[in-house]
Amino acid sequence: MKFDRRIHTSIIILSLVVLFTSCGKAKKDDIANDLKENAGMEASGGNAVEKDVASEIPDTISYVVESGGRTANVDAKIYADGYGNVPTFAVTECEDKDEYVLKYAQKLFDKGEYDNVKPYEVLSREELEKELQFYQEKYSGSEEYSQNRYTEYIEGLFKNFDDTKHVDYPDDKLVYTRTEEADADWTFVYEEARLRGYVGGRMWIMDYNDSYYDYVTDGELIHQEYIPYLEAYCLDEEYVVEDTLGMDEANINNPCNRERAEGQAKQFLSRLGLDNMELLHIVHNNIRLTEETSTVDGYTMIFGMSENGTHLLFSYGVPKTHMESYVENMFAVQPYVEVQVNRNGVYAIVIRGNYNVPEIMSEETTMLSFDELNETAKEEFANIISRDFYVYDIGSIEFGYVYITYDGLAYEIVPAWRYYEAGSERDTTVKTSVLTICALDGSIIYNDNLGICPVNTGQIPY
């Protein structure tokens, strides 16, 4: 039972691209030791940055780095919101995925009521007939797209029905489907649990998705785990792909008012208990996009957690940098919530990154000044352009938080500066980061894009 969601496919593809185009390393001192040294200490002396020093950071900065006949052109606006001796946080992943799913289900569905949709492949003939009747009655006399997606799939199962596959699971037990695709050198495994109920009187589906990818390269087995994500969508709306071209609002005939849509999105997030969210990124939703005309209805809005009044740094795109080495303990996925809104209101939401509530590790941490960090950036830009055969144009620089990890499910949330490519104006269009620098010690943080977890390597088990 697969819902044809182009966004899910695009995210998987994007994640695979990131897998082969990004890696990571620590350029200076280990950040973990730095955090331990600073934990519980007040910032004073040395390179500590007092909060009033934020006023000394310029609004804009311009310079050119040349190397190997290529350039990095920095003509950027600087966003220093929250800059100062900010806290660092510790955070863990939610290990009980059933608890995680049901927590949101209770809040999402009207009165906390929903059906546990078991995998169709293990249903009895009677249970499968009930599912078919459910969708036939729901879309009776309608030409809704959903009618074909579900009724045709169930009818196909009847043609090859195998009663020996039936498993009688308790009604209140979450059951995960397992889909496996494999070739000689790779295996992709996708698991999904599904709930169904009403949201504001309209039928919605909630899916919990978990997947991993094993492949062989240079004689080694690589295990790539994707960050699990929770996805919910209205059955009566087509889940469309968002536009990533940053189209000019004045030239778009969008029947969905942006301010109203943002208000609806925030109200929906509040329904789920996600009140500490801020808008990081917004694009139009495409219904049809051709060279001659663009037809849109609504927006895709990306929201991130705000800690201590300082926002989460977000990147929406694949970095073009090709790093030389990889250290798996320097990366954690940046959590975010994606909300789709059209003229009918919120009709889809994705929650990516199943972290528990962060806890303060250190009230204040010693940070390098912006000038010191920017000198590190110049050095790294020279390294990047010398090996990437690419000219970079940096249009904005932002201060905020990023998630990094050192072992297993232990993560830290630390302050950093991120350098975005030109055209990446805050809140308005595609945001592609070129460089992220930890504000604590100037370490370069790679692998800070969305979609994937660190990889584990090992010998081929055959």
Phi, psi and omega per residue, in radians:
M1 nan 1.722 -3.104
K2 -2.055 2.217 3.067
F3 -1.510 2.235 -3.050
D4 -1.330 1.487 -3.085
R5 -1.926 1.929 -3.114
R6 -1.163 -0.511 3.137
I7 -1.129 -0.722 3.125
H8 -1.051 -0.780 3.140
T9 -1.080 -0.749 -3.120
S10 -1.136 -0.630 3.135
I11 -1.179 -0.711 3.108
I12 -1.091 -0.779 3.132
I13 -1.091 -0.788 3.129
L14 -1.032 -0.712 -3.133
S15 -1.117 -0.706 3.129
L16 -1.145 -0.666 3.102
V17 -1.114 -0.757 3.128
V18 -1.058 -0.643 -3.135
L19 -0.960 -0.713 -3.063
F20 -1.664 -0.057 -3.090
T21 -2.071 0.000 -3.119
S22 -2.439 2.636 3.088
C23 -2.688 -2.936 -3.050
G24 -2.738 2.808 3.113
K25 -2.827 2.857 3.014
A26 -1.835 2.179 -3.039
K27 -1.500 -0.530 -3.113
K28 -2.114 -2.402 -3.116
D29 -1.139 2.678 3.109
D30 -1.156 2.213 -3.075
I31 -1.131 -0.562 -3.125
A32 -1.047 -0.781 3.104
N33 -1.127 -0.660 3.129
D34 -1.076 -0.718 3.136
L35 -1.138 -0.713 -3.135
K36 -1.123 -0.693 -3.137
E37 -1.168 -0.586 -3.066
N38 -1.573 -0.282 -3.045
A39 -1.008 2.181 3.085
G40 1.381 0.031 -3.121
M41 -1.765 2.545 3.042
E42 -1.468 2.428 3.136
A43 -1.282 2.183 3.124
S44 -2.740 2.409 3.094
G45 1.215 -3.054 3.091
G46 0.991 -2.263 -3.120
N47 -1.729 0.245 -3.129
A48 -1.051 2.497 -3.121
V49 -1.925 2.019 3.069
E50 -1.317 2.674 -3.052
K51 -1.055 -0.588 -3.110
D52 -1.310 -0.194 3.096
V53 -1.221 -0.309 3.140
A54 -0.979 -0.515 -3.127
S55 -1.186 -0.320 3.135
E56 -1.423 -0.201 3.113
I57 -1.302 2.225 -3.125
P58 -1.167 2.751 3.083
D59 -1.284 -0.532 3.134
T60 -2.426 2.852 3.100
I61 -2.623 2.484 -3.125
S62 -2.420 2.287 3.009
Y63 -2.906 2.932 -3.127
V64 -2.240 2.320 3.045
V65 -1.907 2.232 3.137
E66 -2.032 2.423 3.092
S67 -2.848 2.260 3.089
G68 1.079 0.465 -3.133
G69 1.427 0.075 3.107
R70 -2.061 2.897 -3.065
T71 -2.326 2.699 2.877
A72 -2.020 1.984 -3.076
N73 -1.750 1.955 -3.125
V74 -1.801 1.924 3.036
D75 -2.374 1.397 -2.826
A76 -2.157 2.586 2.949
K77 -1.532 2.436 -3.085
I78 -1.842 2.186 3.072
Y79 -1.873 1.890 -3.052
A80 -1.975 0.459 -3.135
D81 -0.945 2.243 3.075
G82 1.432 0.077 -3.078
Y83 -1.145 2.358 -3.128
G84 2.710 -2.861 3.124
N85 -1.435 1.323 -3.015
V86 -1.451 2.827 3.091
P87 -1.223 2.798 2.877
T88 -1.953 2.748 -3.038
F89 -2.244 2.641 2.967
A90 -1.860 2.538 -3.111
V91 -2.639 2.626 3.110
T92 -2.234 2.816 3.052
E93 -1.443 2.649 3.054
C94 -1.363 1.966 -3.049
E95 -1.386 -0.490 -3.128
D96 -1.565 1.664 -3.049
K97 -1.189 -0.550 3.084
D98 -1.100 -0.769 3.123
E99 -1.074 -0.700 -3.135
Y100 -1.105 -0.812 -3.115
V101 -1.135 -0.846 -3.053
L102 -1.196 -0.483 3.077
K103 -1.042 -0.781 3.136
Y104 -1.344 -0.551 3.129
A105 -1.097 -0.727 -3.139
Q106 -1.054 -0.586 -3.099
K107 -1.543 -0.564 -3.067
L108 -1.264 -0.918 -3.000
F109 -1.400 2.521 3.139
D110 -0.934 2.253 -3.141
K111 1.013 0.264 -3.133
G112 1.199 0.353 -3.093
E113 -1.796 2.369 -3.109
Y114 -2.808 2.861 3.055
D115 -1.802 2.452 3.053
N116 -1.546 1.853 -3.076
V117 -1.497 1.918 -3.127
K118 -1.405 2.762 3.115
P119 -0.973 2.228 -3.094
Y120 -1.039 -0.563 -3.062
E121 -1.122 -0.360 -3.100
V122 -1.862 0.070 -3.133
L123 -1.319 2.671 3.005
S124 -1.294 2.936 3.132
R125 -1.053 -0.687 -3.131
E126 -1.137 -0.737 3.134
E127 -1.160 -0.658 3.136
L128 -1.186 -0.652 3.095
E129 -1.125 -0.639 3.102
K130 -1.138 -0.705 3.108
E131 -1.113 -0.750 3.132
L132 -1.110 -0.744 3.121
Q133 -1.121 -0.642 3.130
F134 -0.996 -0.875 -3.095
Y135 -1.315 -0.569 3.091
Q136 -1.112 -0.717 3.124
E137 -1.249 -0.660 -3.120
K138 -1.107 -0.710 -3.062
Y139 -1.908 0.395 3.111
S140 -1.063 2.199 3.139
G141 1.313 0.153 -3.120
S142 -2.003 2.692 3.096
E143 -1.891 0.488 -3.119
E144 -1.030 2.524 -3.138
Y145 -1.052 -0.623 -3.091
S146 -1.079 -0.494 -3.113
Q147 -1.007 -0.800 -3.122
N148 -1.224 -0.644 -3.088
R149 -1.064 -0.737 -3.018
Y150 -1.654 -0.825 -3.076
T151 -1.145 -0.719 -3.132
E152 -1.166 -0.647 3.128
Y153 -1.145 -0.796 -3.134
I154 -1.133 -0.728 3.106
E155 -1.063 -0.597 3.087
G156 -1.153 -0.623 3.108
L157 -1.158 -0.606 3.120
F158 -1.110 -0.588 -3.094
K159 -1.139 -0.509 3.133
N160 -2.150 0.675 -3.048
F161 -1.112 2.322 3.136
D162 -2.240 1.834 -3.066
D163 -1.167 -0.365 -3.112
T164 -1.214 -0.284 -3.140
K165 -1.481 -0.115 -3.073
H166 -1.137 2.334 3.052
V167 -2.249 2.276 -3.082
D168 -1.667 1.602 3.132
Y169 -1.561 2.609 3.041
P170 -1.049 2.592 -3.087
D171 -1.084 -0.535 -3.064
D172 -1.645 0.135 -3.119
K173 -1.676 2.181 3.048
L174 -1.213 2.253 -3.121
V175 -2.084 2.301 -3.060
Y176 -1.820 2.163 3.005
T177 -1.237 2.697 3.114
R178 -2.311 2.018 3.102
T179 -1.980 2.252 -3.090
E180 -2.182 2.239 3.024
E181 -2.069 2.391 -3.050
A182 -2.563 2.664 3.012
D183 -2.354 -2.970 -3.083
A184 -1.079 -0.654 -3.021
D185 -2.035 0.110 -3.131
W186 -2.659 2.715 3.083
T187 -2.456 2.302 3.078
F188 -2.080 2.162 -3.112
V189 -2.062 2.272 -3.074
Y190 -2.249 2.205 3.125
E191 -2.086 2.537 -3.074
E192 -2.621 2.343 2.980
A193 -1.968 2.579 -3.004
R194 -2.351 2.395 3.023
L195 -2.197 2.737 -3.111
R196 -2.489 2.397 3.129
G197 -3.004 -2.959 -3.092
Y198 -1.831 2.437 3.066
V199 -2.224 1.944 -3.075
G200 1.083 0.525 3.117
G201 1.478 -0.029 3.117
R202 -1.930 2.525 -3.076
M203 -1.252 2.245 3.107
W204 -2.184 2.696 2.987
I205 -1.978 2.440 2.995
M206 -2.092 2.206 3.110
D207 -2.063 2.413 2.941
Y208 -1.877 2.118 -3.012
N209 -2.022 2.307 3.126
D210 -2.431 2.386 -3.089
S211 -2.694 2.796 3.031
Y212 -2.576 2.849 -3.019
Y213 -2.378 2.076 3.072
D214 -1.874 2.325 3.089
Y215 -2.595 2.828 -3.099
V216 -1.946 2.277 3.068
T217 -2.494 2.268 -3.131
D218 0.910 0.705 3.084
G219 1.379 0.025 3.133
E220 -1.909 2.529 3.039
L221 -1.572 2.119 3.125
I222 -1.851 2.213 3.105
H223 -1.859 1.974 -3.077
Q224 -1.941 1.964 3.135
E225 -1.728 2.272 3.066
Y226 -1.546 2.577 3.119
I227 -1.132 2.212 3.058
P228 -1.048 2.622 3.090
Y229 -2.533 2.657 3.138
L230 -1.840 2.253 -3.071
E231 -2.272 2.318 3.099
A232 -2.346 2.479 -3.061
Y233 -2.690 2.653 -3.139
C234 -1.451 2.310 -3.102
L235 -1.197 -0.366 -3.074
D236 -1.623 0.103 3.122
E237 -2.164 2.510 3.065
E238 -1.461 2.226 -3.093
Y239 -1.419 1.820 -2.975
V240 -1.714 2.772 3.070
V241 -1.374 2.409 -3.125
E242 -1.391 2.673 3.081
D243 -1.370 2.421 3.124
T244 -2.092 0.451 -3.096
L245 -1.734 -0.087 3.140
G246 1.095 0.809 -3.072
M247 -1.125 2.570 -3.104
D248 -1.222 2.160 -3.101
E249 -0.971 -0.637 -3.076
A250 -1.165 -0.380 -3.108
N251 -1.749 0.174 -3.078
I252 -1.971 2.272 3.030
N253 -1.600 1.481 -3.075
N254 -1.866 2.000 -3.108
P255 -1.226 -0.104 -3.121
C256 -1.775 2.035 3.136
N257 -1.233 2.282 -3.043
R258 -1.098 -0.845 -3.098
E259 -1.072 -0.741 3.122
R260 -1.144 -0.711 3.141
A261 -1.110 -0.721 3.130
E262 -1.136 -0.684 3.086
G263 -1.104 -0.716 3.103
Q264 -1.124 -0.690 3.139
A265 -1.114 -0.778 -3.124
K266 -1.179 -0.628 3.088
Q267 -1.138 -0.681 3.120
F268 -1.157 -0.710 3.100
L269 -1.099 -0.667 3.106
S270 -1.097 -0.626 3.091
R271 -1.016 -0.581 -3.119
L272 -1.584 0.063 -3.134
G273 1.432 0.247 -3.132
L274 -1.772 1.307 -3.040
D275 -1.608 -0.304 -3.074
N276 -1.673 0.716 -3.071
M277 -1.858 2.566 3.045
E278 -2.309 2.621 -3.115
L279 -1.258 2.154 -3.139
L280 -1.847 -0.456 -2.930
H281 -2.855 2.443 3.141
I282 -2.537 2.408 3.070
V283 -2.437 2.882 3.091
H284 -1.396 2.647 3.013
N285 -1.589 2.224 3.096
N286 -1.510 2.356 2.862
I287 -1.771 -0.805 3.046
R288 -2.460 2.355 3.115
L289 -2.393 2.011 3.086
T290 -2.252 3.086 3.121
E291 -1.161 -0.472 -3.078
E292 -1.594 -0.717 -3.019
T293 -2.383 2.667 3.033
S294 -2.242 2.192 3.094
T295 -2.049 2.136 -3.112
V296 -2.246 2.762 3.023
D297 -2.599 1.654 3.056
G298 1.777 -2.911 -2.995
Y299 -2.459 2.690 2.838
T300 -1.825 2.182 -3.105
M301 -2.071 2.279 3.096
I302 -1.806 2.158 3.118
F303 -2.000 2.509 3.090
G304 -2.221 2.814 3.114
M305 -1.275 2.439 3.077
S306 -1.907 2.146 3.128
E307 -1.947 2.246 3.069
N308 0.985 0.523 3.141
G309 1.358 0.049 3.133
T310 -1.899 2.282 -2.961
H311 -1.449 2.850 3.080
L312 -1.392 2.303 3.085
L313 -1.350 2.273 -3.015
F314 -2.244 2.486 3.112
S315 -2.233 2.257 -3.137
Y316 -2.141 1.477 -3.080
G317 2.763 3.004 -3.117
V318 -1.730 2.175 3.123
P319 -1.170 2.492 -3.104
K320 -1.531 -0.114 -3.122
T321 -1.218 2.466 3.115
H322 -2.005 1.712 -3.021
M323 -1.347 2.740 -3.011
E324 -1.540 -0.436 -3.071
S325 -2.484 3.020 -3.063
Y326 -2.481 2.242 3.026
V327 -2.133 1.933 -2.962
E328 -1.179 -0.345 -3.082
N329 -1.544 0.268 3.115
M330 -1.809 0.124 -2.953
F331 -2.332 2.455 2.934
A332 -2.490 2.519 -3.133
V333 -1.130 2.458 3.086
Q334 -1.420 2.020 -3.094
P335 -1.200 2.561 3.069
Y336 -2.773 2.882 3.084
V337 -2.147 2.242 3.135
E338 -1.850 2.180 -3.118
V339 -2.092 2.250 3.094
Q340 -1.832 2.244 -3.111
V341 -2.283 2.383 2.984
N342 -2.305 -2.897 -3.066
R343 -1.067 -0.358 3.132
N344 -1.592 -0.025 -3.127
G345 1.901 -2.884 3.130
V346 -1.211 2.280 -3.127
Y347 -2.278 -0.003 3.084
A348 -2.855 2.631 3.133
I349 -2.652 2.480 3.058
V350 -2.223 2.246 3.077
I351 -1.940 1.975 -3.064
R352 -1.999 2.240 -3.109
G353 1.727 1.663 -3.043
N354 -1.616 1.194 3.139
Y355 -1.614 2.660 2.983
N356 -1.368 3.049 -3.129
V357 -1.136 2.234 -3.136
P358 -1.102 2.630 3.060
E359 -2.121 2.454 -3.117
I360 -1.136 2.220 3.076
M361 -1.620 -0.743 3.126
S362 -2.510 2.301 -3.108
E363 -1.130 -0.700 3.120
E364 -2.452 2.499 -3.132
T365 -2.278 2.465 3.131
T366 -1.203 2.250 -3.126
M367 -2.180 2.714 3.011
L368 -1.303 2.727 3.077
S369 -1.268 2.850 3.126
F370 -1.095 -0.665 -3.137
D371 -1.076 -0.722 3.113
E372 -1.143 -0.730 3.117
L373 -1.116 -0.673 -3.095
N374 -1.215 -0.547 3.040
E375 -1.126 -0.671 3.059
T376 -1.109 -0.682 3.123
A377 -1.076 -0.739 3.141
K378 -1.065 -0.748 3.112
E379 -1.077 -0.745 -3.095
E380 -1.253 -0.636 3.079
F381 -1.050 -0.678 3.104
A382 -1.078 -0.707 3.106
N383 -1.159 -0.736 -3.075
I384 -1.127 -0.885 -3.048
I385 -1.253 -0.413 3.138
S386 -1.243 -0.442 -3.114
R387 -1.934 -0.230 -3.041
D388 -1.697 -0.165 -3.118
F389 0.912 0.775 -3.048
Y390 -2.513 2.519 3.049
V391 -1.727 2.180 -3.099
Y392 -1.835 2.441 3.037
D393 -2.079 1.999 -3.099
I394 -1.679 2.159 -3.061
G395 -1.884 -0.327 3.124
S396 -2.686 2.624 3.099
I397 -2.272 2.247 -3.059
E398 -2.221 2.498 3.018
F399 -1.719 2.405 3.109
G400 -3.141 -2.792 -3.110
Y401 -1.872 2.578 2.947
V402 -2.300 2.718 3.089
Y403 -1.658 2.296 3.026
I404 -2.335 2.843 -3.068
T405 -2.426 2.740 -3.139
Y406 -2.142 -0.647 3.112
D407 -2.706 2.339 3.032
G408 0.934 -2.126 -3.079
L409 -1.772 0.306 -3.139
A410 -1.671 2.188 -3.084
Y411 -2.282 2.760 2.961
E412 -2.185 2.664 3.038
I413 -2.002 1.992 -2.987
V414 -2.168 2.692 3.098
P415 -1.276 2.562 -3.107
A416 -2.713 2.897 2.998
W417 -1.988 2.345 3.129
R418 -2.135 2.336 -3.137
Y419 -1.808 2.070 -3.086
Y420 -1.832 2.608 3.077
E421 -1.141 2.696 3.107
A422 -1.014 2.550 -3.048
G423 1.605 -0.080 -3.124
S424 -1.703 0.905 3.118
E425 -1.111 2.458 -3.034
R426 -1.035 2.322 3.035
D427 1.298 -0.031 -2.944
T428 -2.038 -0.520 -3.005
T429 -2.640 -2.903 -3.127
V430 -1.058 2.378 -3.139
K431 -2.126 1.892 -3.139
T432 -1.986 2.056 -3.112
S433 -1.512 2.522 3.071
V434 -1.836 -0.583 -3.029
L435 -2.642 2.399 3.044
T436 -2.237 2.259 -3.095
I437 -2.157 2.226 3.097
C438 -1.165 2.236 -3.090
A439 -1.273 -0.232 -3.104
L440 -1.316 -0.751 -3.020
D441 -2.502 0.113 3.118
G442 1.426 0.183 3.095
S443 -1.164 2.481 3.066
I444 -1.448 2.241 3.127
I445 -1.875 1.974 3.077
Y446 -1.781 3.099 3.136
N447 1.024 0.624 -3.095
D448 -1.706 0.281 -3.131
N449 -1.525 -3.138 -3.038
L450 -1.527 2.744 2.799
G451 1.907 -0.505 -3.024
I452 -2.331 2.768 3.040
C453 -1.722 2.982 3.041
P454 -1.052 2.722 3.130
V455 -1.689 2.744 3.012
N456 -2.089 2.297 3.135
T457 -1.853 2.684 3.120
G458 -2.917 3.017 3.119
Q459 -1.273 2.601 3.107
I460 -1.118 2.209 -3.026
P461 -1.430 0.633 3.075
Y462 -2.788 nan nan
